[in-house]
Amino acid sequence: MSFLKKLFGGGEQKSSCCGHDHDHSHGHGHSAPQPQPAAAAAPSAAVTSPVPAPEPAPAPKIPVVHRGLEGVYANESKLSDVQGDEGKLYYLGYNIDELVNSHVSFEEVIFLLHKYKLPTRTELEEIEAKLRARRSLPQGIIDFLTAAPKNADPMDVLRTGVSMLGLYDTLGNDSDRTLNEDRSLAIIAKIPLIIGYYHRARQGLSLPPVRLDLSEAAHFLYLITGEEPSAKATKTLDIAYIIHAEHGMNASTFSARVTVATLSDIYSAITSAIGTLKGPLHGGANEGVIHMLEEIGSPDKVDSWVEERLAKKEKIMGIGHRVYKVLDPRAPHLRAMAIKLTEELGEPKWIQMSERIAEIMRTRKKLEANVDFYSATVYHSLGIPTDLFTPIFAISRAAGWTAQVLEQLDDNRLYRPLTLYTGPHGLKVTPIDQR
Ligand SMILES: CC(C)(COP(=O)(O)OP(=O)(O)OC[C@H]1O[C@@H](n2cnc3c(N)ncnc32)[C@H](O)[C@@H]1OP(=O)(O)O)[C@@H](O)C(=O)NCCC(=O)NCCS
């Protein structure tokens, strides 16, 4: 049991003072205030009632450490309701199953997240036009994309590209909601261009001119292939975009909120989010899934491969979730698409391996597949290179990140949790040549 876990118990955390992250009442370096006995009664010759017993000393308050902030509500949000025990996900009250089954588009979901309602037809046409009008990059960013190392991680390129977008913002420091909604649409429209153009440039290919007649999903596929995609590929990616668009206080959204809550700018917030999404415990897991499937190679090798990893206490990518204790509600949509696509491609081994891994993990560890587990096979089946899987996650999550940043600024409060200090106290400096 860790030192911190030993300290778990009731009590509340106090706010920081004198620049330290500790609660003065728990006895780490600062002496706890001592309980004062009740004032003694004045001496009296005729004692008719006993002196009241002193109040029992209040129990010392022991800080509760929520490692990884698990189970902590850090803010309120109208945007998405992640129901971990039920395995349900709602955007503004709409179940994602309802959104997908009603053929709502990614652009409608962007509107929903920014405006808190589904658009009318005119409003949809307006937001589509605005997004398409923002399909351009400053020359400085195009120069960066063509000069960037050919073997760079596209997530690093994206993080740098979005950070650079801030340099070209001509709107100044003004940050009212209308301007930030405008910036949000620009960021959503430009992220696919940064990824698509870098992907072309790293192969030594020309950068295709943007097209204004294609949806967000179709345009991204066009950017990376140079060809207009099929309606089926577009629909598949559009659904993937929708179900990745928003997900409560996940790690990257938290980063975005923390950054903008200092009243920094929206580009800084989305840059923070991209850096956070990259990690293999978050968005990077979808790339890990394909690497795993490639390494396993064939369905007959799954059992021994998984057992070996479990024996070494290694994580299986795409399995498990901090919030969902049952099946991730996004997984069945991706699973259905993965089954269809691999059948059509005549490559059922990907889904066969995935199904067996999921079954073993369910039985052995009571863990279910998460969003990344089947999205990897979907993207792979669409012919998308593996290192673009996490950038695709970023394209769709930009809708949620920007909505969360707007919501944060609508009712801002700085995030400033505490750390329970466990280091030494009162050390004296030994002169450097005597250490
Ligand atoms: C998502 C994730 C980080 C959530 O983790 P968490 O809430 O911190 O849970 P923990 O890592 O503490 O795991 C709890 C237990 O389940 C096990 N576990 C969780 N995910 C596991 C996985 N993918 N493979 C094997 N074991 C796993 C842990 O080893 C631990 O077991 P133990 O109690 O015997 O030590 C974790 O499930 C994970 O690393 N998954 C793989 C990466 C991934 O797919 N990320 C995308 C998330 S959408």
The ligand as a MOL file (V3000), in Angstrom:
LIG
                    3D

  0  0  0     0  0            999 V3000
M  V30 BEGIN CTAB
M  V30 COUNTS 48 50 0 0 0
M  V30 BEGIN ATOM
M  V30 1 C -7.5840 3.5230 -20.0160 0
M  V30 2 C -6.7750 3.1680 -18.7710 0
M  V30 3 C -5.5730 4.1200 -18.7050 0
M  V30 4 C -7.6610 3.3570 -17.5470 0
M  V30 5 O -6.8680 3.0820 -16.5190 0
M  V30 6 P -7.1570 3.2910 -14.9590 0
M  V30 7 O -8.5190 3.7440 -14.6820 0
M  V30 8 O -6.0390 4.1270 -14.4580 0
M  V30 9 O -7.0730 1.7990 -14.4900 0
M  V30 10 P -5.7670 1.0680 -14.0720 0
M  V30 11 O -4.6790 1.2860 -15.0610 0
M  V30 12 O -5.4960 1.4420 -12.6480 0
M  V30 13 O -6.2480 -0.4500 -14.1540 0
M  V30 14 C -6.9950 -1.1240 -13.1790 0
M  V30 15 C -6.6880 -2.6100 -13.2910 0
M  V30 16 O -7.0690 -3.0790 -14.5840 0
M  V30 17 C -5.9210 -3.5000 -15.3060 0
M  V30 18 N -6.0030 -2.9800 -16.6530 0
M  V30 19 C -6.6100 -1.8390 -17.0390 0
M  V30 20 N -6.5060 -1.6970 -18.3610 0
M  V30 21 C -5.8260 -2.7630 -18.7960 0
M  V30 22 C -5.3900 -3.1600 -20.0710 0
M  V30 23 N -5.6560 -2.4160 -21.1440 0
M  V30 24 N -4.7000 -4.3060 -20.1780 0
M  V30 25 C -4.4230 -5.0650 -19.1040 0
M  V30 26 N -4.8050 -4.7320 -17.8590 0
M  V30 27 C -5.5000 -3.5870 -17.7220 0
M  V30 28 C -4.7270 -2.8820 -14.5900 0
M  V30 29 O -3.5420 -3.6260 -14.7880 0
M  V30 30 C -5.2100 -2.9170 -13.1700 0
M  V30 31 O -5.1070 -4.2480 -12.7060 0
M  V30 32 P -4.6220 -4.5570 -11.2230 0
M  V30 33 O -5.6590 -3.8990 -10.3480 0
M  V30 34 O -4.5920 -6.0190 -11.1830 0
M  V30 35 O -3.2710 -3.8930 -11.0920 0
M  V30 36 C -6.3050 1.7020 -18.8380 0
M  V30 37 O -7.4020 0.8440 -18.9320 0
M  V30 38 C -5.3320 1.4760 -19.9780 0
M  V30 39 O -4.1320 1.7470 -19.8410 0
M  V30 40 N -5.8150 0.9630 -21.1510 0
M  V30 41 C -4.9720 0.7370 -22.2830 0
M  V30 42 C -4.7630 2.0430 -23.0320 0
M  V30 43 C -6.0120 2.4950 -23.7440 0
M  V30 44 O -6.6640 1.7230 -24.4440 0
M  V30 45 N -6.3170 3.7870 -23.6030 0
M  V30 46 C -7.4410 4.3920 -24.2700 0
M  V30 47 C -8.4950 4.7950 -23.3020 0
M  V30 48 S -9.9290 5.3840 -24.1410 0
M  V30 END ATOM
M  V30 BEGIN BOND
M  V30 1 1 1 2
M  V30 2 1 2 3
M  V30 3 1 2 4
M  V30 4 1 2 36
M  V30 5 1 4 5
M  V30 6 1 5 6
M  V30 7 2 6 7
M  V30 8 1 6 8
M  V30 9 1 6 9
M  V30 10 1 9 10
M  V30 11 2 10 11
M  V30 12 1 10 12
M  V30 13 1 10 13
M  V30 14 1 13 14
M  V30 15 1 14 15
M  V30 16 1 15 16
M  V30 17 1 15 30
M  V30 18 1 16 17
M  V30 19 1 17 18
M  V30 20 1 17 28
M  V30 21 1 18 19
M  V30 22 1 18 27
M  V30 23 2 19 20
M  V30 24 1 20 21
M  V30 25 1 21 22
M  V30 26 2 21 27
M  V30 27 1 22 23
M  V30 28 2 22 24
M  V30 29 1 24 25
M  V30 30 2 25 26
M  V30 31 1 26 27
M  V30 32 1 28 29
M  V30 33 1 28 30
M  V30 34 1 30 31
M  V30 35 1 31 32
M  V30 36 2 32 33
M  V30 37 1 32 34
M  V30 38 1 32 35
M  V30 39 1 36 37
M  V30 40 1 36 38
M  V30 41 2 38 39
M  V30 42 1 38 40
M  V30 43 1 40 41
M  V30 44 1 41 42
M  V30 45 1 42 43
M  V30 46 2 43 44
M  V30 47 1 43 45
M  V30 48 1 45 46
M  V30 49 1 46 47
M  V30 50 1 47 48
M  V30 END BOND
M  V30 END CTAB
M  END
